[in-house]
Each structure stands twice: as structure tokens, then as C-alpha cells.
């Protein structure tokens, strides 16, 4: 059994049943795959929904310790289906704090376990909504026998994930399943790992990808990609390169994508970064060798995407790239009707300055972006400073390129809703000089020192700042929100205001951050403002609860300096964080009443 960090009976969790191979047992994943480490890191980076993972012995024989010759074990693996459905699942749902519905159950496995997962999962769609086969073994049913009703499977499956290394001797099995699913138009993810063999290097990668896709919130009535042409011609996305006509965005929020690949056999729009939750979108090939697709309506805001060309991820040559998925990636902007607070308007504009400096903590030259407000160079005024952090997989350019923070501040300052301020954006990754990079997770020690020992002194010595705690704030989104909470709340001699956008998870208010929350009545004497913000769906659903609980705890204890806001219907997306900054910035550095 694996339970996520902070597991509590006060919360109900989805469950992943994760199966081993023919030569293994319930310990095989732990020995070779370190699923606990993979999931811990994904939670820390806020890339996966917290879940319980059950790792059973998938051999249903009277003596599970027996090691019969492999050919004799196949009946015991097949018989495990009954154990799973009638004994194991009811036991888990009675014993642990888990949700007991099909959309909260996933089944996946490696090799023999991959075959079991496809056989049992696709054969019991009333029990499982998320199914994954990693390098599935010959026990996998023949492709034509796997699914009884393909239309029903297409409707009921939230995710079907089929993957294998192209150097695996069993590749033909997974490929056969993929071809059947393609032919029968059953949506699925088909992942080929270049150079991948039949080993844990592949299976760890599969678990890493699969676990990020499962248990995402989506609408049951989500519209399918429409085949007919939209009624309006559409306009090129604001993220397109000059003279690039595609992607085009239509008035109803749909988008039309085009990609030229005359020799490709299959091209899809890769949607896993929030563009669409029900699998990748298949494009249609035209007579000119160009592929096209008009999508369902997309939530307003900025979204990362790319193309899968015969299984290989490529960026759209028609768009700018944005560092936001641990690599430069294409992006599309879907306008929100009647909303323009993050647009460039005819108002005085500040400047986003690029600066390099040498870090004593890391021994490296680091890059920052610094926003100075309109009129900075024409005055002798000193300004307060907001330290604004990006999320996991992004860098210091995210808040300007994806978030448009400069336009948000320009507009607020022009409307006299926000105090003119300097905004500093750093890359939130660091390793001490001469040391290896710190492990992923909420261990921000080196970066904390960068902020306190390098960055704050640099900014105060280089720019005209009001160099005291009352005029410094720190906030961030997702991973950056966790960094802001850790750095700000444990260094209240440096910062007076702290905020987290989709970054405040469940905490123990008695002990977290050196006990700063332990006495809510005394909290206001230490903190001018704690600002918490979250979306309400997908990954943000759990974050929303943690932030709301912390807010309620502090307010019930008498604190007035805590604010919690949310954005209904939005998730872990840039549109959520744009709204958060727009609401947060006017609260900063105002005269105390």
C-alpha cells in the first residue's frame, strides 16, 4: 500500500491498482520501480492528483509463495480477476479512506500485469475508468477479444494508456492493441519509448506519465471535436509568429490547428497540458499532405500544446514557444469575452528588464527579470518590491510571456488601483556551489538562500527600493507558491506579505513554517497579509481544500490578515493565476488603517 503525503481519513482519495510482472510479486514495483519516490516527486511538483496505490500479488493461487515454472502460473494470473473484483477492492474501500466509484479507480501494470490490466480493466468498465498497459505480455487477450462494445468503451473510458519500448521483444502485442483501438476509434494514448526494452527504465517512465493523467476532473458531457467547419473564419492566435495563420481561434472558443506532414501516418494535437482532458485529438489528412482539426470549445486562457507525429512530440512551427513544460513548448491563447485586464492597453507602460548576476550561493551566473513601473527612470522615488515566482517546469520568463504580469500591473497602476512597485522574477531552481542538485520536492534550501543572501541584497543595492520588510512581498504559483510560503513565513524579518496561487496544500497549522499559524490571534502581528488563491477543478480541487481549511482556521482563531479567493470552474492554469495576481496586487503596500 502507498498512501500520499498528508494522508488523512478526513479526505477521500482515488485508487490506482498497480500490478507486477510474471516473475514478480507485490514487492516487485518497490524493488525496481520506486513508485513511492515517483509519486512523492509528482505531488511535490503538483503534477499529479493525490491517490492511494495498491500493489497486490497478482497470482491467485492457494500458495502465493509457490514459484511454479512460468507456464504453469498463467491460470493463477487469470484467476486474479475474481480476487480483485470480489475481495481486494471491497477490502480496500472498507479499510482506507478512498472513493468507491468507477471514476475513482485506475488499473495499470507492467508485462504480465499490463496484460491483466487490459484484460480486467476493459472487461469491467463498470469498475474502472482509467486503464494502463505497460509493455503488456502475451497473456493479453487477442485485440479483437479485448473489448466487447467499442462504442461503449469509447464513451466510458476516461483514459486508456498503451505503451511499450520499440526494442522490446513484446512490442507487437501493444502495437496490435493500439492498431485495433485506432481502427475501432477508441480514444487512447499510444506511447512508444524509443530504444526502450522490457525493463524498469521503461516502466518507471510509464508510471511517471500515466499517474499525471489519471483522476483529472472533466465534464461528463464534454463535446467531441466537431468535424464540420466553424461558422466564422477565426483569427490567428495571439501567440502565433508573424504571418502565421494557424492555429486560428473561433468566436465560440474552438480552435483550428494545421500541420504539414505529408509522409506521416498519424498526427494528433497533444492535449495533456490542460488543452483538453479526454485524450489527444486526432487530425485529418488533406489532399495537400496537411493535417487539420477543429477542436471542441476550450477554456479561456493560455494553454501549452504540441503535435504528436507518428508518436513523436513536435512543436507547432506556427507559434512562439514558451518555457513551461520543462522545455520550450507551443502555446495558444483563447480569449475570454469581456475580459481585458491582462491585455496591452493604451496606458503608460513599465519595463521588463533582463539582468544577469553572480550568485555566491550557487557559484553560477543567474538570470532574472525585473519589472519597473511606468516613470521609474524619470523620478527619484523609491518603490516597494514584489518577488514573484513561477511554477514547476517553468522559469523566470513565465510570468511575463504566459502570465502578462507587466500588462496586469500597468493597467492596475493606470487605474490607480495598485501602488507602483518593482517586481522581481527569479528561476526557482538552485544547487549550492560544488553540490549536486537538490532532490525534487519541497526542499527549497538552496533557493531559499539565493533569495535571502543573493537576490534581496542585489535588488536593494541596484534599484531604488524601500528596503525594509514592510515594503517586501513574496508570492508564487504552484511550486512557486510553496516556495513563497516556505521562504516568506519563515523569514518575516524580510517579508511582511506572503501569497500562494494554487500553491498552498494541506498543512498542520500547529507546526507548519515554524509554528507561525499556531496562535491565530498573534498571527496578525507578524504578517501584514497572507493571500491564498486557487482554482476549483482538477489538480486545484485538492489545493482549494487545503487553502480554504487554512484560511478558515486562521479566521476562526481571530486573524484578519488572511484572504482566500478562488476562480470557479478553472484549474491549474495560467488564467487562474492571472486572475489571482489581478486581485492580489491592489492589496499590496497600501497605507495601514
N, C-alpha and C positions, 0 to 999 in steps of 0.2 A: 504494500500500500504506500502511495505517496500522497501526502496532503500538502497543500500550498502554504507558503509563509503566512502566518497570521490566521491559520485555520481556526474557525470558531463555530460552535453549534448555533450561534445566532444568525448564521448565513447559510443558505442552501447553495451547493456547488454542482456544476455538471460533472459527468464522469467519463473518463476515457478508459476503456478496457484494452490493454496493450499486451499482445501475445508474442510468445517466443518462437524459435525455430525447432526443427525436429530433434536436434541433438541437445536442446537446452531444457530449462525448466523455469520456474518463476523467478530465479535469480539471474538468468542469462542477460537480461537487459541491464541490470545493475552492474554485472561484471564487465560487460563490454560496451555498454551504450550510455552509461551515466545519465539516465533520463532526469534524475533529480537536479543535476547541475544545469542541463539544458533548460529545463523549465524554470529553475530559480533565476537564471540569467534573463530569460524572456520576460518574466514578471518584473524583474528589476528594471528592464528597459521598457516595460509597459507595452509589450508586443503580443502578449497572449492573455486570454481570459483565465483567471484562476480556476483550477479544476482539481478534482481528485483523480488519481490514476491507480487503477487496479492491475496488478501484474500476476495473473494466476498461472498455475501449472495447467497447460492446455492439453494434457494427456489424461483422458478419463478412463483410467484402468483401476482395478481394485487395489493394486500396489503401485502407487505413483513413484516409488523409489526404484522399481524394476527398470533395468536397462536392456530390454529385448533388442535383437537386431532391428535395424531401422525399418525394413519392410514390414515387420510384424506390428509396428507401432501405429500404422495408419488408421486402423479401426478405432483405436483409443482417441486419436485426434478428431476423427469424425464424430465420435460419441460425445465429445466435449460440448457440442452444441446444446444438448439437453441439460447438462450440468450448468452451463452458462445461463440458459433462459429460466430454468425452473428452480435452481438452487443459489447460484452465485449472485445474480442481480438482485433477487429478493433479499438476500442476506446483507448485501452492501447497503441497500436502501433502507433497511431496518436498523442497521448498526451505525451508519455515518450520516452526517448532515448533508444530504445530497438531494437534488431534484429528481423526481421519479416520473419523467415523461420522455418520450422518444427523442424530442429535440434537445434533450439534455444528456443524451447518451451517444458516445462515439465508440467505434470498434476499429482497431488497426493492429497490424502485426508484421513481423518480418519472416520471409521464407515460408515455412510451413504455416506459421501464424498469419502470414499475409494471405495464404490460400484460405485458411479458416475465416479470416475477416471478410473476404469477398464472399465466400460461401454462406456464412451465417448472417452477415450484415445485409446482403442483397436478398437473402431468403427470408428476412424478418424485418421488413421495412416498417412494421408496426412497433418495433422495439428500438431500432437505430435510425438516426437521420444523417449520421456522419460516418463514412466508411473509408478506410485506407488500406491498400495492399502494397507493402514494401518488398520488392523482389519476390513476388509470390511463387511458391513451389508447385511441383506437379500435382499436388493434392487439389489444386484449384479446379473447380468444375469446368467442363468444356464451355467456351464462351457462349454458345447457343443455349446452354442449360443454366447459366448463372442467374438470369432474370426471366421471370415468367411473363410479366407485363411491362414492356419497355416504357409505355406512356405513363404508367403509374410510377415507375421508378424515376422518370424524369421530373414528375410532379413532386414526389415525396422526398427525394434525396436533397439534403441541404449541401452536401459535399460528397463527391466520390473521387478519391485520390488514388491514382495508379502510377507507380514509379518503379524504375529499375535502372541499373547501370548498364551501359552499352557493351561492356566487356564481361557481363555476367552470362554464364552458360545457360541460365534460365530466362534470358531476355525474351525469347519467343513467346513465353507464357503471358507475360504482362503485355507485350505488344499485341498478342491475339485478343486479349480482353479490350485493349484500347481500340483496336480496329472494329470490333463488334459494337462497342459503345458509340463510336463515331458513325458507323453505318446506321445504327438504330436511333441516332440523335438523342442519346442520353448525355446530358451535360456532365463533364468530368474534367479533372486536371490530369494531364498526361505529362509526366516529368521523366526525362531521360537524363541520367547523370553521365556526362562524358568521361570515359576512362574508368567508370565505376565497376567494381567487381562485386562478388557475393560476400560482402563483409560489413563490419560495423561502421566503416568510414561512410558508406552509403546510407546505412540505416539511421545513423545519428543525424545525418543531413536531412533525411526524410522526416524524422520526428521533429526536427527544428522547424521545417517548413509546414508540416501538417498541423502541428499544435498551434500555429499562428492563425490558421484558417478556421478552426472549429469553434463552435459555440458563439459565433458572431450573431448579433441581433439583426434580423432582416424582416421586412414585411412579408406576410404570407401571400399577400395579393400583389406582389411586385410585378409590374408589367414586363413582358418579354420584349426583346429587341424587335422593333417593328420592321417589316420588310418593305412597306410602302414608302414612297418618297414623302418627306415632310411638306407641309403646305407653304412654308416660307423657305427662301433660298438659304437663309442662315448667314452669319457673319463670321469671319475668321476669329479664332480665339485671341484674346488679348495677349496670350503667351506665345503666339506664333512669331517666327522670324520674319523679317521684312519680305513682302511679296509672296509669302506662303499662304495659300488659300485654305489649306486644311491643317488641323481639324476646324470644322465650322460648328458654331453653336446656334441652335434654333430658339425661337421665342418661347417654346414650351419647355426648355431645359434639356432637350435632347442634343446630341452631338453627332456629327457625321465625320468619320475617320476614313482616310485613304492612305494606301501604302503600295508602292510599286515593287513587285517581286514576281516577275513573270515565270520564274522557274520553281517557285515554292509550291509545295503540295497543300500546305495548310497555314493560314495566317489568322491569328487571334489578337484581340485587344486584351492586354494583361490588366486585370482589374483588382488585383489583391491589395492595392494601396488605398482602398476606400472608394474607388470609382464605382464599383458595383459588387454586391456581395454574393451573387449566385454563380460563381464560376466565370471563366473568361468568355468573351464574346467572339463567336466565330464570324469571320469576314467572308464576303462573297467575291469570287474572282470574276473580273470582267474580261471582255474580248481583248482589251489592250494590255492584259497582264497586270492591271491594277486591282487591288483588293479594296473593298469598301464595306462600311457598316454604319447604319444609323442606330444609335443606342436608345434604350429607354430613357425617360427623364432622369436627370442626375441632380443630386442635391446641390444647391448653390455653393460656390466657394472654389477654392483651388484644390486640384487633385493630381497626384502623381499617376503616371501610366506608362505603358510601353507596348511593344508588339512582340508576340511570340511567332517567330517564323520557323516553321518545322521544329518547334520546341525550343528554339534559341531566342533569348531575350535580346531585343534591339530597341534603341530609342527611335522616336519619330523624328526624321530629319527636318520636319516642318516646324518644330517648336524649339524654343530655348530649352536649356537643361537647367535643372535645379538640384542642388546637393541636398537630398532628403531621404534617401533610402540606402545610406552608406555608400552612395555612388551618384554621379550625375544622372538624372533621370528626366524624361519628358514630363511636361505638366500642362494641364488645361484649366482655364478659368471659366466657371459657369456663373454668369451674373445673377445677383439677387435683385428682383424687381423692387424699385423704390428705395434701394439701399446704396448709398454712395459715400459713406463716411471714410472708407479706405481708398477712395479714388483720388487721383491728382486733380486738384481744382485750381481755379484762378485766385490763389491766395499767396501771401509771402511764404516761401519755402525755406526750410532749413537745409543743411548739407549733411550728407553721409560721407564721412572721411575714412579713408583707409590708412591704417597705421601699423607699422612693424615695431617690435621692441624685443629686447633680450631679457629672457626670464632667468632670474637667479635660481628659482626653484627647479626648473626643468633643464637648465643649461642650453636651451634652444631659443631660436628666434621665433616669436609667435606673432600672429596677425589678429588685429581687432578691427571692428567697425565702430565709429563714433558718430552719433547724430548730434549736431549742434543746432540750436533753434534759430529761426529767422532773426537776422540782425546781430548775430553773435560777433561778427568781425567789425561791426560798426559801433560797438559800445564797450564800456569798461565794466559792465555788470558782471557779477558772479552768479553762478547758476547751481541749483541742486542737481544731483546725479541719480539716474535710474540705471541699475545694472540689469540687463535683460537677456535671459538665457534661452537657447534653443532646446529642441528635444533630441532624443536618441536617434542616431543615423543622420542628423543634420549638422550644420556648422554655423559659424558666426554670420554667414550671409542669409540665413533662413528668414530672419525677422524682416529684412528689407525686401528680398526678392519674392518670397512667398507670402509674408505677413503684411507687407506695405506699412510697416510701423511709422516710417517717415511721413507718409501722407496722413495717417491717422493723427499723429502729433501736430503736423502742420494745420490740419483742419480744426482740431480742438483749440489750438493756440489762437488761430484767427477768429474763432467764435468766442474767445475769452472764457472757455470752459476748462482749460488746463493751464497751469503755470508753465512758462517756458523752462525747459530743462535740457540737460545733456543726457544722452542715452548711450550706454556702452554695451557692446555685444562681443563676447569672447567665445572662442571654441571650447566647449565644455569637456575636453579630454586632456589628460596630463599624466606624465610619469616623471618621477623625480630624477634629477641628473644622475646618470650612471646606473639607474634601476630599470627593471623591466616594467612594462605597462601594468597598471593595476588590474586585477580581475574585474570583469564586468559585474555590475550590480551597484548597490548603494554605498560603495566605498569611494567617497569623493575626496579622500585625504589630500592627495597631491593637488587636485584642482582647487580645493579649499585654500591651500597655501598660495597658489598662484593668485587667487583673487585678493587675499589679505596682504600678502607680502610683496607682490609684484604690481598687480593691476590698480588697486586703490591708490597706492603711492604715486604710480605713474600718472594716473588721471589727475590727481590733485596737484602734481607738480607741472603738468603740461597744459592743462586747460584752466580757465577761470571758474573754479568751483567754490562752493560753500563747503569747506572741508570739515564737516562735523557730522555726527550720527543723525541729527535731526534732519539733515538735508541729503541723506543717502537712503535709497530703497533698493531692494533686490527682489526680482520676480523671474519666473521662467515657466515654460510649458513642458508638460510631460516629465521627461528626465530632468530638464532644467528647473521645473517646479520643485522636484525633490531636492535638487542642489540648492535652490534658493532657501527652502525650509531649513536644510541642514546648516548651511553657512550663515544665513541671517539670524535664525533663532538661537544659535549657539555663540553668536558674536554681536550681541546687542549693544556693545560699546562702539561698534562700527556702523550698524544699520538700525534704523528706527522703524522701518516699514518692510514687511515681507509678504510675498504673494506666490500663489501656485495656481497655474491654469492646467487643469487635468493632471495635476501632479501631487495631490495630497491624498495618499491612500490611508488605509486604516492604521491608526497609531494608538498606543497606550497613553492616554493623557496624563497618567501619573508619572511616567518615566521618560517619555519621548523628549528629545532635544534638551537633555539635562534637567528635565522636570519643569520646563518653562510654563507648561499648562497646569501643573499640579494645583496651583491656587488661582482659580479664575478671577477672584476678586483682586488679586495683586497683579494680574496679567497686564492690565491697562497702564500700570506704572512703568512697565518695561517696554511695551510695544505700542507704538502710535497707531498702527493698523496691521492686522493680519487679514489678507484678502484671499478668498478661496473661490474658484470658478471651475465649472465642469459642464460638459455635455450630458446627455441623459441616456444615450443608447450605445450599444456595442461595448467597446472597452471602457468607455466613460461611465457605463452604468454602475460598475463596482466602485470606481473612483468617486462618483457622485455620492454614493452612500457614505464612504469614509469621510469626505469633506463635510457633508451635511451633519454627520454624527459629531464631528469635532466642533463645528460651529454651534450646534445645539448644546453641547456640553459646556462650552465657554459662556454662552449667553445665559444658560440656566444658573451658572455659578456667579453671575453678576458682571461679566465682561461686556463692555460696549464697543470695544475696539476690534471687533471681528465682523467681517462681512462675507456672506456666501451668496453667490449668484450662479444661475445655470442658464443654458440655452436649450430649450425643449426641442427634441427631435434631431439634434445634431450630436455627433460623436467625437471621436479623437481626430479632429480635423482642423485645418487652418482657419476655416470660417468661425469655429468656436473660439479660437484664440484671438482672432481679430476683434470679435465682439468683447472678449474679456479685456483686452488692452484698452479698447474704447471706453469701457466702463471704469476701469481701474485708474487710468492716467488722470482724470479730473479729480480724483480723491487725494492725489499726492501733493505734499508740500503746501497745503493750504494753511492759512493762519489758524491757530488754535483758538477755540471759543472759550 
